Amino acid sequence: MTNREFYQSVIALSDASAEVNVAEISAKAQELLEKLDASNAKRTSADSKQKKEVSARRDVVFSALTSEPMTADAIAEKCGVTIGQARSALTAFVKDERAIKAEVKIGKTRKMVYSLPSEE
């Protein structure tokens, strides 16, 4: 039974005059549920692997932070990660109040710098 046939059979259930093979519909529904479960399990395991990589990268970026302000570019270079990865981690740290973000003027441009919060 194809997906189209399955859906047409389900629709036909509401039509009392239509002949419907309930066993076939149940078998197809079970097959679709198993595919859905397998897909969800695969996605969950892939997510956890990705989350571990992000967590490890954030640990590296956090270890590079000091009380001296540094740009995201400098932190990325120091950690061996991309600038985007460093900015993502730094943004999360600022949101969690584990780091401080400030704007400074370097030459003619304004740059964002990050540092650890001062201990008072």
JOWO-V398169 format. One line per field, one symbol per residue. ss: DSSP state (a for helix, b for strand, c for the rest). phi: phi as a letter, one per 40 degrees, with the letter a starting at -180 (. if undefined). burial: b if it has 16 or more other C-alpha atoms within 10 Angstrom, else e. A space follows every 50 residues. Layout:
ss->???
phi->???
burial->???
This chain:
ss->ccaaaaaaaaaacccccccccaaaaaaaaaaaaaaaaaaaaaaaaaaaaa aaaaaaaaaaaaaacccccbbaaaaaaaacccaaaaaaaaaaaaaccccb bbbbbbccbbbbbbbccccc
phi->.ccdccccccccdccccccbcccccccccccccccccccccccccccccc cccccccccccccccbcccbcccccccccgbcccccccccccccccgcab babbcbgcbbbcbbaccccb
burial->eeeeebeebeeeeeeeeeeeeeeebeebeeeeeeeeeeeeeeeeeeeeee eeeeeebbebbbebbeeebbbbbebbeebebebebbbebbbebbeeeebb beeeeeeeeeeebbbbbeee
